[in-house]
Amino acid sequence: LGIPLNEIQIDDQVNFIEDSVEIMDREVKRLKQSRIPIVKVRWNSRRGPEFTWEHEEQM
């Protein structure tokens, strides 16, 4: 697998930086006394499409 060096992005701890592509879904997690809005995000990963749930305010 060859990846051009100009396409590789890493952070201060030498982790790959992956870009979010789109928000696929939204939900609100309900806890006893609070509600947390979350979104399902599709990431542009080197390993192929990847989906994770993230806090909406972090996106």
C-alpha positions in Angstrom: 0.0 0.0 0.0 1.5 3.3 -1.1 0.3 6.6 0.3 1.8 9.9 -1.0 3.5 11.7 1.8 1.7 15.0 1.1 -1.6 13.2 2.0 -0.5 12.0 5.4 -1.5 14.2 8.4 -0.3 13.4 11.9 -0.8 15.1 15.3 1.7 15.8 18.1 1.4 12.3 19.4 2.0 10.7 16.0 -1.6 9.7 15.4 -3.1 9.8 11.9 -5.6 12.7 11.5 -8.8 11.5 9.7 -11.2 13.9 8.1 -15.0 13.8 8.7 -16.9 13.4 5.5 -20.5 13.7 6.5 -23.0 13.4 9.3 -25.1 10.3 8.7 -27.6 10.4 11.6 -28.6 12.3 14.8 -29.8 11.0 18.1 -30.3 12.3 21.7 -29.0 10.0 24.4 -31.2 10.3 27.5 -29.6 9.9 30.9 -31.4 10.2 34.2 -31.2 14.0 34.4 -29.6 15.1 31.1 -29.8 14.7 27.4 -26.7 14.4 25.1 -27.1 15.2 21.4 -24.9 12.8 19.3 -24.2 12.4 15.6 -23.1 9.5 13.5 -20.1 10.6 11.5 -18.6 9.0 8.4 -14.8 9.4 8.4 -12.4 9.3 5.4 -10.1 6.7 6.7 -7.1 5.0 5.1 -8.6 1.6 6.0 -11.9 2.5 4.2 -15.1 4.1 5.4 -15.5 4.2 9.1 -18.5 5.3 11.2 -18.5 6.6 14.8 -20.9 8.3 17.2 -19.6 11.7 18.4 -20.9 14.5 20.6 -22.6 16.9 18.4 -20.9 19.9 20.0 -17.5 18.5 19.0 -18.3 18.4 15.3 
